């Protein structure tokens, strides 16, 4: 798999009739209250993720990465600001609409693969379609299973697969609805170096060859170097971007974020 390093960097969000962004956040803040105390987990974050790009989100522990991902994916509502998925503004949507929108238009990949042990690879991958009462496009299913390197294992159960293979099933499951964005939260956190690399190359492949948009939270500079760009968070605020990241640069920026 080749890695074309000439892709578009993440740009600041702007309002257009037809959004070039798969997802954008417009001055998004999120406060958590516990008793008298309020924690500002996100503070006026404005950023857009162009369609067909791969972005890593990084920052120290507590910098707001999970909150950021949860708001971007409609799992959590901002206290103020707007999140726009394609051309759909999320804040005015009901819980039911958000649930449907997450199911149909966002693909999720988690550190723990979250596969159903009683289902085969193929059944796990097509589950989101069955839940949405949508027909499986067999040609696209083949394409996805081939892309993730599991064409030979469709009848196996997750327990018969390695961790890396299970995560590739999870990626296939995230892709099968042709979502506008795939959101990955530490997707290689539980994997060894070799399996991590395969999963990251797979994410790179789906961006380059299938036009997917991928947003990935990671603490690993090597994982981040597979992305087109890295967005850094510190204390809930955007703390810079790095296009065409290489691991050493990423590690150095992360070290300095501690002082931000
Ligand atoms: P990260 O993923 O970078 O570690 P988080 O988004 O989890 O950061 O957290 C950002 C800040 O918000 C932290 O100070 C955290 O303690 C706080 N926070 C996150 N979720 C909650 C919550 N549900 N209730 C209260 N505070 C929270």
Boltz pocket constraint, residues with backbone or C-beta under 6 A from the ligand:
constraints:
  - pocket:
      binder: B
      contacts: [[A, 32], [A, 33], [A, 34], [A, 39], [A, 40], [A, 41], [A, 59], [A, 60], [A, 61], [A, 62], [A, 63], [A, 64], [A, 65], [A, 66], [A, 67], [A, 68]]
      max_distance: 6.0
